[in-house]
Structure formats: structure tokens, C-alpha cells
Amino acid sequence: MVAISPAPHRAVVEHWVRQSVYQRLGKPMPRAAAAPNPLVVNVSARHCHLTQAAVEMLFGKGHHLTVHKRLYQEGQFAAKESLTLIGPRSRVISNLRILGPCRSLNQVELAYTDAIALGFEIPLRPSGNIKDTPGCMLMGPNGFFEMEQGVIRALRHVHLSPEDADFYGVKAGTEISLKTGGPCGLTLEKLLCRVDPNFKLEVHIDTDEGNACNLQPDTPCELIS
């Protein structure tokens, strides 16, 4: 059996074409085209990360997450499994998507509008920093799982390879800005930089931020260091 590689992301193809056109014309490439890798900006809708122990409590002993959709970062996926989140005022959000693979801690990521609807007061935190954050109740087909902490609004961030970080002049833990174009164009400041050799260049913003700039597949975006 021959393995079929997934088609390149649209942004990757556009980046290749843009570089080729400028090279053929013999013109200096603008910053976006000169970058080593294309910039992908994705809206991260509300979701949760779970430990294997939590998955088994919610879906049954021995249950493992199954892939619904592969995400842009290698090895990451949206699972077929989803949950119901119960807030402090007994208000609920159903079909809360789980992202895999399983992690070493349990974390729910919401936008501020989600939190207001549920009755949460959530802090803005980098993913994984859940100390002194609110908890919640999760309901799955096999039962309930109570999170004592871990409900946050995730700090907007950008994944970079070391090559990308060198190009933009940033390091892990520093900040950069994202400029979006279009009729609702704006600049989002203080994107946390995460650097790893396995990362592909990608910005994650939440639904509130995506709606504010009316982010579309063809919205021009640029990182500004």
C-alpha cells in the first residue's frame, strides 16, 4: 500500500507561488514573501485538553480519543469525542470539542463571551498555567468529571520554528504583534512566542479576536516584531 501525503495547506501553496513569481520577475521580495515559511492564522474555538484518566472517567475504562480532524501542528487533532461543560450557574455548553492527544493536565479554553454566558470569571493565561484558576464539571456518556481548576482564556500566541524565530527576531517567551487587513483590519499586540523545532508557523487567536477582525481565509496577515 502506498501512503498518500496530505495536500499542502493553502497558505503553503500561496507562499510557494508568491516566491516563484518574485524570483521570475527578478524583483526584491516583500517581507511576507521573503519569510522562510508561510504564516497561518487560525481561530481556536472553545475546547478542552484532557488526561487519559479523565477520558476514561468520561467515556469508559480503556477508551482512547479518536481522530476527527488533523490540525495544522504535527500530531495534533480534534477528536470525535465531545463533552458537555456545566458552569457555576448550571448553565451549559454542549459539544465541547476535545483536542488530542491526551496531556498531563486538564484544561478548558474559552473566549470571554463563553465565560460570561456560563457565569465564569476566567483569567487570561498561557496554556498550561492553570494555578488558581476556576474549575468546572464535565459530563460525558460514561459519567461526570470534576475539574478543580483549569478553566482559562488562552493567551493569544504564535508557534515558530527556530528558523522562523530568527527571521522575526524573537525568542521563546517574548512577544510579537499580528496585523490583519481587510475592512475590519486591526493589530493584535502581545502574542506570546512559542519556539520549537517541530512547530510550523501558526498564530492562534480565540473566537472573540477572530470576530473582531472578521478573519477570513483570504484575510492578509503579517507578524510585526
URQUIQUI-V248756 format. One record per pair of residues at least 12 apart in sequence whose C-alpha atoms are under 7 Angstrom apart, sorted by sequence separation. I is the first residue (numbers start at 1). J is the second residue. If there is no record, write none. Layout:
i=I j=J
i=I j=J
//
This chain:
i=67 j=79
i=68 j=80
i=83 j=95
i=84 j=96
i=122 j=134
i=135 j=147
i=136 j=148
i=177 j=189
i=66 j=79
i=67 j=80
i=82 j=95
i=83 j=96
i=135 j=148
i=176 j=189
i=177 j=190
i=19 j=33
i=65 j=79
i=66 j=80
i=82 j=96
i=83 j=97
i=135 j=149
i=176 j=190
i=177 j=191
i=18 j=33
i=82 j=97
i=134 j=149
i=135 j=150
i=175 j=190
i=176 j=191
i=65 j=81
i=81 j=97
i=82 j=98
i=133 j=149
i=134 j=150
i=135 j=151
i=175 j=191
i=176 j=192
i=81 j=98
i=132 j=149
i=133 j=150
i=134 j=151
i=175 j=192
i=176 j=193
i=15 j=33
i=79 j=97
i=133 j=151
i=174 j=192
i=175 j=193
i=78 j=97
i=79 j=98
i=130 j=149
i=133 j=152
i=173 j=192
i=174 j=193
i=78 j=98
i=79 j=99
i=130 j=150
i=173 j=193
i=78 j=99
i=79 j=100
i=172 j=193
i=173 j=194
i=77 j=99
i=78 j=100
i=171 j=193
i=172 j=194
i=15 j=38
i=77 j=100
i=172 j=195
i=76 j=100
i=171 j=195
i=76 j=101
i=12 j=38
i=92 j=118
i=11 j=38
i=91 j=118
i=125 j=152
i=127 j=154
i=186 j=213
i=124 j=152
i=125 j=153
i=126 j=154
i=185 j=213
i=11 j=40
i=89 j=118
i=122 j=151
i=123 j=152
i=124 j=153
i=125 j=154
i=126 j=155
i=184 j=213
i=88 j=118
i=89 j=119
i=122 j=152
i=123 j=153
i=124 j=154
i=125 j=155
i=165 j=195
i=184 j=214
i=87 j=118
i=88 j=119
i=122 j=153
i=124 j=155
i=87 j=119
i=88 j=120
i=87 j=120
i=158 j=191
i=162 j=195
i=157 j=191
i=158 j=192
i=159 j=193
i=160 j=194
i=161 j=195
i=162 j=196
i=65 j=100
i=156 j=191
i=157 j=192
i=158 j=193
i=159 j=194
i=160 j=195
i=161 j=196
i=162 j=197
i=156 j=192
i=157 j=193
i=158 j=194
i=159 j=195
i=160 j=196
i=161 j=197
i=161 j=198
i=182 j=219
i=161 j=199
i=181 j=219
i=160 j=199
i=161 j=200
i=180 j=219
i=181 j=220
i=159 j=199
i=160 j=200
i=161 j=201
i=180 j=220
i=181 j=221
i=112 j=153
i=159 j=200
i=160 j=201
i=180 j=221
i=108 j=150
i=109 j=151
i=110 j=152
i=111 j=153
i=159 j=201
i=179 j=221
i=180 j=222
i=107 j=150
i=108 j=151
i=109 j=152
i=110 j=153
i=159 j=202
i=178 j=221
i=179 j=222
i=106 j=150
i=107 j=151
i=108 j=152
i=109 j=153
i=158 j=202
i=159 j=203
i=178 j=222
i=179 j=223
i=109 j=154
i=158 j=203
i=178 j=223
i=179 j=224
i=157 j=203
i=158 j=204
i=177 j=223
i=178 j=224
i=157 j=204
i=176 j=223
i=177 j=224
i=156 j=204
i=176 j=224
i=177 j=225
i=47 j=96
i=48 j=97
i=49 j=98
i=87 j=136
i=156 j=205
i=176 j=225
i=46 j=96
i=47 j=97
i=48 j=98
i=49 j=99
i=52 j=102
i=86 j=136
i=47 j=98
i=48 j=99
i=49 j=100
i=51 j=102
i=86 j=137
i=47 j=99
i=50 j=102
i=51 j=103
i=85 j=137
i=86 j=138
i=49 j=102
i=50 j=103
i=51 j=104
i=85 j=138
i=49 j=103
i=51 j=105
i=84 j=138
i=85 j=139
i=50 j=105
i=51 j=106
i=83 j=138
i=84 j=139
i=50 j=106
i=83 j=139
i=84 j=140
i=169 j=225
i=49 j=106
i=50 j=107
i=83 j=140
i=168 j=225
i=49 j=107
i=48 j=107
i=49 j=108
i=48 j=108
i=47 j=108
i=48 j=109
i=47 j=109
i=46 j=109
i=47 j=110
i=46 j=110
i=46 j=111
i=58 j=139
i=59 j=140
i=58 j=140
i=59 j=141
i=60 j=142
i=58 j=141
i=59 j=142
i=58 j=142
i=57 j=142
i=58 j=143
i=57 j=143
i=58 j=144
i=58 j=145
i=57 j=145
i=54 j=145
i=111 j=206
i=111 j=207
i=111 j=208
i=73 j=199
i=73 j=200
i=36 j=164
i=35 j=167
i=44 j=204
i=40 j=201
i=41 j=202
i=42 j=203
i=43 j=204
i=44 j=205
i=45 j=206
i=39 j=201
i=40 j=202
i=41 j=203
i=42 j=204
i=43 j=205
i=44 j=206
i=45 j=207
i=38 j=201
i=39 j=202
i=40 j=203
i=41 j=204
i=42 j=205
i=43 j=206
i=44 j=207
i=37 j=201
i=43 j=207
i=43 j=210
i=32 j=222
//
